[in-house]
Amino acid sequence: MLFRTLSAAVYGIDAALVDIEVDLTPVRGESDIPSSVTIVGLPDAAVRESRERIRAAISNCAFFFPFQRITINLAPADVRKEGASFDLPTALGILGANGDLAEESNLIHLLCVGELSLDGRVRPIKGALPIAILARDALIQHVILPDENAKEAAVVSGINVYPVADLRSAVELIAALRSPTPPQPLTVDPAAILLKSDHYSVDFREVRGQLSAKRALEVASAGSHNILLIGPPGSGKTMLAKRLPTILPPLEFEAALELTKIHSVAGLTGRTGLITDRPFRSPHHTISDAGLIGGGAVPRPGEVSLAHHGVLFLDELPEFDRSVLEVLRQPLEDQKVTISRAAMSLTFPASFMLAAAMNPCPCGFWNDPTRECRCTPLQIQRYVGRISGPLLDRIDIHVDVPAVRFRDLTGATAPDSEDSAAIRRRVIRARARQGERFAADGIFANAAMTPRLIRSHCRIDAESEGMLERAMTRLGLSARAYDRILKVSRTIADLEDADEIQSPHVSEAVHYRSLDRTYWT
């Protein structure tokens, strides 16, 4: 007897339908092995091992495992299947072919995923959100999946999501769906989830001093510009960077959905469902290029994709392997990563804001008025040379973070010290202006402007043009740096609600490149 069920496989951040066909063939002679299970359709090791998990789960849930030859086909047969998410639909297919699902002749009206334990419990899987979106697009009405993944899938409208805890409850659910009073699916209100977000345990008000660095971070957040913090040890570079998400605008639903898809594929969502806070990823400097960009036999998202719509913070930037840093150049420009393998080519979104921190020299005290630097010019040059010029060109803002003065550390917090909420209101207002400006262009911030948009929206007067010409000549800036100065100038004007870029805006933007002269050369 043949029985069909529907499941799904995840490739990249999207899912594809997998048709599971289960055939039971009676044992014909001594040469046939009873209760043998054969799985075809390019299964990986985890899928092949499911035979023993499914056999034990069916027996331990008080069902009869068929005393026949079982052939399981995972279609399409020319696409590799990996993972344990096919356990539950395969077990239901075996039970259906054996007549344990009452009058059901197939289960192609619902989509089912889940890993089985030996005792029949259903374990969570990766990629529940892309699978739910696939079911909606394929007009499949019902989705059965593990209880831990239910909230994540329920944010997708237009489908009925049913969580199950074990194999027996899945069989009972299938019978209940045919009854006159079917069970109610799990429902989630995405708007209510978004309202509960943005609760941070850190605040900019906790940072003593560093007014210029705070201003630079505000400008970077308002325009989604990349920023590099340079200063001696203990000056607060990491403390400042960790507070960046507290001043970024809240995520909209579509952005939260895209971010959750990436984290779902990586198995990082758990029971939280929709991810509503902007990510802050801070990988260690020993990370490989595959860990940063993504990779694997079946490519998985790396840190640049996990930081999508958020912040990627690289602390101690020169300590990263140079080859690792160089692979950042393409995603910083294209805001996406394409990973090609012999069998497939997958694209992951990577629209992140890069924040980096570094010491000015190996000992950390170059140009510090209170401590003596013991490094030779050659040592400093080698230390700085670990970061390539093309990568530095892609960082819009370079800001010096000096050591905090003693009088700024002592006493109560200054009454005029701004908290993250006040800075965030200005950032949201500036982003709203940019949203109106680029409504027809498909971008959301000044940092993403193309050369055509820069010429259209970043016009400057004669005074500013002369100032910029002198700065480029003196600092030896590239054409890319020229465009980035104009982008930062446009962001500073947006923060001040100015329609036109004025000379003070250009002057401040040039100041954020002043380290090109005083440090990099």
SVG drawing of the C-alpha trace seen along z (x, -y; Angstrom):
<svg xmlns="http://www.w3.org/2000/svg" viewBox="-20 -80 81 99">
<polyline fill="none" stroke="black" stroke-width="0.4" points="0.0,0.0 1.2,-3.5 0.8,-6.5 1.9,-10.1 2.8,-12.9 4.2,-16.4 7.2,-17.8 9.8,-20.5 13.6,-21.0 15.4,-24.3 18.0,-25.6 19.5,-28.9 16.7,-31.0 14.0,-29.5 12.2,-26.1 11.2,-23.6 8.4,-21.0 9.4,-17.4 6.9,-14.7 7.3,-11.6 6.0,-8.4 5.8,-5.3 5.2,-1.9 4.6,1.4 5.4,4.6 4.5,8.0 7.4,10.4 7.4,12.9 10.1,15.4 13.0,16.2 15.2,13.8 13.1,10.8 13.9,9.3 10.7,8.5 10.4,4.9 13.3,3.7 13.3,0.0 14.9,-1.5 15.1,-5.3 15.9,-6.7 16.0,-10.3 19.5,-11.4 19.2,-11.2 22.2,-12.2 23.4,-10.2 20.8,-11.8 17.9,-10.9 19.2,-7.3 19.5,-6.9 15.9,-7.9 14.9,-4.3 15.9,-3.3 14.4,-6.4 11.1,-5.9 10.9,-2.2 11.5,-2.8 9.1,-5.8 6.2,-3.9 6.7,-0.9 7.0,-3.0 3.8,-4.9 1.9,-1.6 1.5,-1.4 2.3,1.7 5.4,1.5 4.5,3.2 6.0,6.7 6.6,5.9 9.3,4.4 9.1,0.6 10.4,-1.7 10.5,-5.5 11.0,-7.9 11.9,-11.6 10.9,-13.5 12.3,-15.3 14.9,-12.6 17.7,-14.7 17.9,-17.2 19.9,-16.3 17.9,-15.9 19.6,-16.5 18.5,-16.7 16.1,-14.9 13.0,-17.0 11.5,-14.3 11.1,-11.8 7.6,-12.8 6.0,-12.9 7.8,-9.6 6.4,-7.9 2.9,-9.2 3.4,-7.9 4.2,-4.4 1.2,-4.5 -1.0,-5.7 0.1,-2.9 -0.5,-0.4 -4.1,-1.7 -3.6,-3.4 -4.9,-6.8 -8.5,-5.7 -9.9,-6.7 -7.0,-8.8 -5.6,-7.8 -2.9,-10.5 -1.8,-13.6 -1.1,-16.0 -3.5,-18.6 -1.1,-19.3 2.6,-19.9 4.4,-18.1 7.9,-18.5 9.6,-17.3 12.4,-15.1 11.4,-12.0 12.9,-10.8 13.0,-7.0 10.1,-7.4 8.0,-9.3 8.5,-12.8 8.8,-15.5 12.0,-17.5 12.4,-21.1 13.7,-21.6 15.5,-24.5 13.8,-26.6 10.2,-26.6 9.5,-30.1 10.6,-29.5 8.6,-26.3 5.5,-28.1 6.0,-30.8 6.3,-27.9 3.0,-26.4 1.3,-29.7 2.7,-30.3 1.8,-26.7 -1.8,-27.1 -1.4,-24.4 -3.9,-25.0 -2.5,-23.1 1.0,-22.9 2.0,-20.4 5.3,-21.0 7.0,-20.7 5.6,-22.6 8.9,-24.6 8.6,-26.0 4.9,-26.8 5.1,-30.5 7.7,-31.1 5.5,-29.6 2.3,-31.2 3.4,-34.7 2.7,-33.7 -0.9,-34.6 -3.1,-32.5 -2.2,-29.0 -3.3,-26.9 -0.4,-26.0 -0.9,-23.0 1.9,-22.2 2.4,-18.6 4.4,-17.1 4.7,-13.5 3.8,-11.0 0.5,-9.9 -0.8,-13.5 0.0,-14.0 -2.1,-10.9 -4.9,-12.2 -4.7,-15.7 -5.0,-14.3 -8.2,-12.4 -9.6,-15.6 -9.0,-17.7 -11.6,-15.4 -14.2,-15.9 -17.1,-18.4 -15.4,-20.5 -11.7,-20.6 -9.3,-22.0 -8.3,-25.7 -4.9,-26.5 -2.3,-28.4 -2.6,-32.2 -0.1,-34.9 -0.5,-38.7 2.7,-40.1 1.8,-43.6 1.6,-42.8 5.0,-41.1 6.5,-44.1 5.1,-46.4 6.8,-44.3 10.3,-44.7 13.1,-47.2 13.8,-46.5 17.5,-46.9 19.5,-46.4 22.1,-49.1 21.8,-52.8 24.0,-55.6 23.5,-57.5 25.8,-55.1 28.7,-56.2 30.8,-58.9 32.3,-61.6 33.0,-60.7 30.6,-63.3 32.3,-63.4 32.1,-59.5 28.5,-59.6 27.8,-62.2 29.6,-60.0 27.5,-57.0 24.3,-59.0 25.3,-60.1 26.2,-56.5 22.9,-55.2 20.9,-57.9 22.3,-57.0 23.3,-53.3 27.0,-54.3 29.9,-52.0 32.1,-53.3 35.5,-52.7 36.4,-53.6 40.1,-54.1 41.5,-54.6 43.6,-53.3 42.5,-50.3 39.8,-51.1 38.5,-54.2 35.0,-52.8 35.1,-51.7 33.3,-48.3 30.9,-49.9 29.9,-52.5 29.5,-49.9 27.3,-47.6 24.8,-50.5 24.4,-51.0 21.2,-48.8 19.5,-51.0 19.5,-54.0 18.6,-52.3 15.0,-52.5 12.6,-49.7 12.2,-46.9 9.2,-46.9 7.3,-43.6 8.7,-42.7 12.2,-43.4 11.6,-41.3 10.2,-38.5 13.3,-38.5 15.6,-38.6 13.7,-35.7 14.0,-33.6 17.8,-33.8 18.0,-33.0 15.4,-30.2 17.7,-28.5 20.6,-28.8 18.4,-27.3 18.7,-30.4 15.0,-31.3 13.9,-28.8 10.5,-29.5 10.7,-33.2 8.9,-33.2 9.4,-36.5 12.7,-38.3 11.9,-41.9 15.2,-43.4 18.0,-44.4 20.8,-41.9 24.2,-42.7 26.8,-40.1 30.3,-40.3 32.4,-37.3 35.8,-36.5 38.9,-37.5 39.8,-33.9 36.7,-33.4 37.2,-31.8 36.1,-33.4 33.4,-30.7 32.1,-31.5 32.0,-35.2 30.5,-35.0 28.8,-31.6 29.5,-28.3 29.4,-24.5 28.6,-21.7 25.0,-23.0 25.7,-26.7 24.5,-28.2 24.4,-31.9 27.5,-33.4 27.8,-36.3 27.3,-39.0 23.8,-37.5 23.0,-36.9 23.7,-40.7 21.2,-41.6 19.3,-44.8 21.5,-45.1 25.2,-45.7 28.2,-43.5 30.9,-44.5 34.5,-43.6 36.5,-44.3 40.3,-44.4 40.0,-44.8 43.8,-44.3 43.8,-40.9 41.4,-39.4 43.1,-37.4 43.5,-39.7 41.9,-37.2 38.9,-37.2 38.6,-41.0 39.0,-41.1 35.9,-39.0 33.9,-41.8 34.5,-44.1 31.8,-42.6 28.9,-42.3 29.6,-45.9 29.0,-47.1 26.3,-44.7 24.5,-44.0 24.2,-40.4 26.4,-37.3 26.3,-34.7 27.9,-31.3 28.5,-28.9 28.9,-25.2 29.0,-22.5 25.4,-21.5 23.9,-24.9 24.4,-28.6 22.6,-30.4 22.3,-34.1 21.9,-35.4 20.9,-39.0 23.7,-40.9 22.5,-44.5 24.3,-45.3 26.0,-48.2 29.7,-47.6 31.1,-48.9 34.8,-48.2 37.2,-49.0 41.0,-49.0 43.9,-50.3 46.1,-52.9 49.2,-50.7 50.3,-47.3 50.8,-48.7 47.6,-50.9 49.0,-54.2 50.2,-56.0 49.3,-59.7 48.0,-59.3 49.0,-62.4 49.1,-60.4 50.9,-57.2 54.2,-56.6 54.0,-54.6 56.8,-52.1 56.1,-51.1 58.5,-52.0 57.1,-53.6 57.8,-50.3 55.7,-48.4 52.9,-50.9 53.0,-50.7 52.9,-46.9 50.0,-47.0 48.0,-49.4 48.9,-47.6 46.9,-44.6 43.8,-46.5 43.7,-47.2 43.0,-50.5 40.0,-49.3 38.3,-48.1 39.0,-51.4 37.5,-53.2 34.3,-51.4 34.1,-52.6 32.4,-56.0 33.3,-57.4 36.6,-57.1 36.5,-58.6 39.1,-59.0 38.0,-57.7 40.5,-59.2 40.9,-58.0 38.2,-59.3 39.3,-62.1 39.2,-61.5 36.7,-64.3 34.3,-62.7 34.4,-59.4 33.6,-60.7 30.4,-62.1 26.8,-61.6 25.8,-61.4 25.5,-64.9 21.9,-66.1 22.3,-67.1 23.6,-63.6 21.3,-62.2 19.8,-58.7 19.3,-56.3 15.7,-57.2 16.4,-60.9 19.1,-60.0 16.8,-57.4 14.0,-59.9 16.4,-62.1 17.6,-59.0 14.0,-57.9 13.1,-61.4 16.2,-61.4 15.3,-57.9 11.8,-59.1 13.1,-61.9 15.3,-59.3 12.3,-57.0 10.3,-59.7 13.3,-60.7 14.0,-57.1 10.4,-55.8 10.6,-55.1 14.2,-53.8 13.9,-50.7 16.5,-51.8 16.0,-52.9 19.1,-54.9 21.7,-57.4 24.5,-54.8 22.8,-52.8 22.7,-55.7 24.0,-54.9 26.2,-57.4 23.1,-58.5 21.2,-59.2 24.2,-61.0 24.3,-63.4 20.6,-64.0 20.3,-64.4 23.7,-65.6 24.2,-68.9 26.6,-71.3 27.2,-75.0 30.5,-76.6 31.9,-77.1 31.4,-73.5 32.8,-72.3 36.0,-74.3 36.3,-73.0 35.8,-69.4 38.4,-69.9 41.0,-71.2 40.3,-68.3 40.6,-65.7 43.9,-67.1 45.3,-67.4 44.2,-63.9 44.7,-62.1 41.1,-60.7 39.8,-58.4 36.7,-58.9 34.9,-56.4 35.8,-58.4 34.4,-61.5 31.1,-59.8 31.0,-58.7 31.7,-62.2 28.7,-63.4 26.5,-60.6 27.6,-61.5 26.9,-65.2 23.4,-64.3 22.8,-62.4 24.0,-65.3 21.7,-67.6 18.8,-65.2 19.5,-65.1 19.2,-68.9 16.0,-68.8 17.8,-70.7 16.7,-70.4 20.1,-71.4 23.6,-70.4 25.5,-73.3 29.2,-74.0 29.0,-73.0 27.6,-69.6 30.4,-69.0 33.0,-70.2 31.8,-67.7 31.7,-64.9 35.3,-65.7 36.3,-65.7 35.2,-62.1 37.9,-61.3 40.6,-63.4 42.3,-60.2 43.2,-59.5 45.9,-62.2 46.9,-62.0 46.9,-58.2 46.7,-56.0 49.6,-57.9"/>
</svg>
